[in-house]
């Protein structure tokens, strides 16, 4: 007859796994709810982006075109924020997920600069942005969180 041996796993590991099994359905429900909310937010944002693009391509003055581009940029970043929220829910359930995607720091700096200039203009303050010439055209990394935090700070939410 075979002897039953106690598990060699430490008690903490067993407790963590037991807790993970108990919490998994809750984590999936939260992830599904956040995904639904993100979808509900992305749908109108897609419309805002499309209308801003149409507006920017119409016969506008330079100032109004910058406003339309700022609307599009803000909507794009809100869309990225919804993705970040869903990713955070997934990370809570499955561990941190880092992306490694190419992005343009110059385009990011220009978008942040435009937002800052527009924000300053709302307060009757003149602002000008100068971007370093040696800023790389493309880099690779996970840019979503720093981008969103930067925009929140510029727009006065951070």
Secondary structure, DSSP 8 states (H G I E B T S, - for coil): --------S-HHHHHHHHHHHHHHHHHHHHHHHHHHHHHHHHHHHHHHHHHHHHHHHSS--HHHHHHHHHHHHHHHHHHHHHHHHHHHHHHHHH------EEE-HHHHHHHHHHHHHHHHHHTT--------TTS-S-EEE--HHHHHHHHHHHTT--
